[in-house]
C-alpha cells in the first residue's frame, strides 16, 4: 500500500474541489495549511463518528 501524507491528501481534496473556492480562499488555505489540516481532520473524525468508519474511509 502506498504511503500518503496528510499534506498530500489534503492538497488532493482541495484540488479536486477547486471550483468550490475563490482564488482568495485558495490563497487563505495555502497561508493557513496547519489550521486547515486540523479543521479537515475534525470534519473527517466527526463524519466517521456520525456515519461509521466504512462510509467515510472506504
C-alpha positions as CSV (number, residue, x, y, z in Angstrom):
1,X,0.0,0.0,0.0
2,X,1.3,3.5,-0.9
3,X,2.1,5.8,2.0
4,X,0.0,9.0,1.9
5,X,0.9,12.1,3.9
6,X,-1.8,14.3,5.4
7,X,-0.5,17.2,3.4
8,X,-0.7,15.4,0.1
9,X,-4.1,14.0,0.9
10,X,-5.5,17.4,1.9
11,X,-4.0,19.1,-1.2
12,X,-5.7,16.5,-3.4
13,X,-9.0,17.2,-1.8
14,X,-8.6,21.0,-2.3
15,X,-7.6,20.5,-6.0
16,X,-10.5,18.1,-6.6
17,X,-12.9,20.7,-5.2
18,X,-11.1,23.8,-6.5
19,X,-14.3,25.1,-8.2
20,X,-15.8,25.5,-4.7
21,X,-13.2,28.1,-3.7
22,X,-12.4,31.6,-4.9
23,X,-8.8,32.5,-5.7
24,X,-8.7,34.4,-2.4
25,X,-9.9,31.4,-0.5
26,X,-7.3,29.2,-2.1
27,X,-4.6,31.7,-1.0
28,X,-6.0,31.7,2.5
29,X,-5.9,27.9,2.6
30,X,-2.3,27.9,1.4
31,X,-1.4,30.5,4.0
32,X,-3.0,28.6,6.9
33,X,-2.2,25.0,6.0
34,X,-1.7,23.7,9.5
35,X,-5.0,25.1,10.7
36,X,-6.8,23.8,7.6
37,X,-5.4,20.4,8.1
38,X,-6.7,20.4,11.7
39,X,-10.2,21.5,10.5
40,X,-10.2,18.9,7.8
41,X,-9.3,16.2,10.3
42,X,-12.0,17.3,12.7
43,X,-14.5,17.0,9.8
44,X,-13.2,13.6,8.9
45,X,-13.4,12.4,12.5
46,X,-16.9,13.8,13.1
47,X,-18.1,12.2,9.8
48,X,-16.7,8.9,11.0
49,X,-18.5,9.3,14.3
50,X,-21.8,10.2,12.6
51,X,-21.7,7.7,9.7
52,X,-19.3,4.9,10.7
53,X,-15.9,4.1,9.6
54,X,-16.9,2.1,6.5
55,X,-18.9,5.0,5.0
56,X,-16.2,7.7,5.3
57,X,-12.9,5.9,4.8
58,X,-13.8,3.3,2.1
